[in-house]
Amino acid sequence: MKVLIATEKPFAKVAVDGIRQEIEAAGYELALLEKYTEKAQLLDAVKDADAVIIRSDIIDNEVLDAAKQLKIVVRAGAGYDNVDLAAATAHNVVVMNTPGQNSNAVAELVFGLLVFAVRNFYNGKAGTELMGKKLGILAFGNVGRNVARIAAGFGMDIYAYDAFCPKEAIEAAGVHAVDSTEDLFDACDIVSLHIPATPETKNSINYDLVNRLPKGGVLINTARKEVIDEAGLIKLMEEREDLKYVSDIAPAALDEFTKFAGRFFATPKKMGAQTAEANINAGIAAAKQIVGFLRDGITKFQVNK
């Protein structure tokens, strides 16, 4: 069996070494395709691969057509919208993610962005403190729970809404559970987004919803840019000079947002999972899941059916 690591943005060497140890200990071969510059290189590399580990790399129908032996793709990270799930299912290829491995890294970045925002992007003028502020967490999964944990250390008043997480579970974590997304925006000074990009959530963070934030409200996005209705948010920020938007995902309409100097910031590239620890954790988890699937048929983290 051949396992391919196909990463335009390579794993750290220590992560690759850990992956190699897991794969070779199981008796499989490991191949590397790093820093590739053309899709043709990926198409050639997958031809004889039984399993592939990726990061933000695109796995579409063309790649799956080329990968005649492919049985499993693991996205080292939580998001998997870079994989065509329907095409994978049609090709009888299992797709998995590695939930939780990057969660602390993303949660810590939330607070890096948040402190930067409430201190007026370090422009020398007086800002505000986080203690006592109401923080809303939209989606209470692995990242959301870590955000809540860190927020407690800042002395924040924490609220959350998750359509798929029981209110009792949210309350058990010491967080106020609300009944809807609208209630979350109504209640909080700051809202942090942790929802996936799905047909239901795309463009769901829109003019009317964000306008529910109180004066001086802050919106933080370390989820996906597709969940933002960018035209609506631009219109609202033109009308409300008190709002701030910070993100680790550059908007599609970046030039339009840059006019909100002092109220908008986005990292040049998505950076939530860009820590040495997350890099290692996600890569090794991906390797373990591949071994578990190829050897024992374990599909615990499968995201396509």
HUSUL-V953182 format. One line per field, one symbol per residue. ss: DSSP state (2 for helix, 1 for strand, 0 for the rest). psi: psi as a letter, one per 20 degrees, with the letter a starting at -180 (. if undefined). Layout:
ss = ???
psi = ???
This chain:
ss = 01111110000022222222222220001111110000222222222200111100001022222200000111100000001022222200011110000022222222222222220222000000000001111100022222222222200011111000002222220001100022222220011110000000000010222200000001111000222102222222222000011110000002222000000111000000000222222222222222222222000001000
psi = ppppooogoqqqghggggggggghhijrqpqpoqkqiqhhgghhhihkphqpprejqpoahgghhhmhiphqpponrgqkijpngghgghjkpppqamqihjghggghhghghggggiklkljiqpbrrhpiqoppooolbgghhhggghhhhikqopqqpoijpqhhhghhjkqpprirgghghhhqhppppkqrorhhipjhnaggghiiqrpjqpppokdqhiipnggghggghhhoiiqqpqqjopqhlghhhiilpiipppqhqpjgjmqgghggggghggghhgghghgjkpkgkpiq.
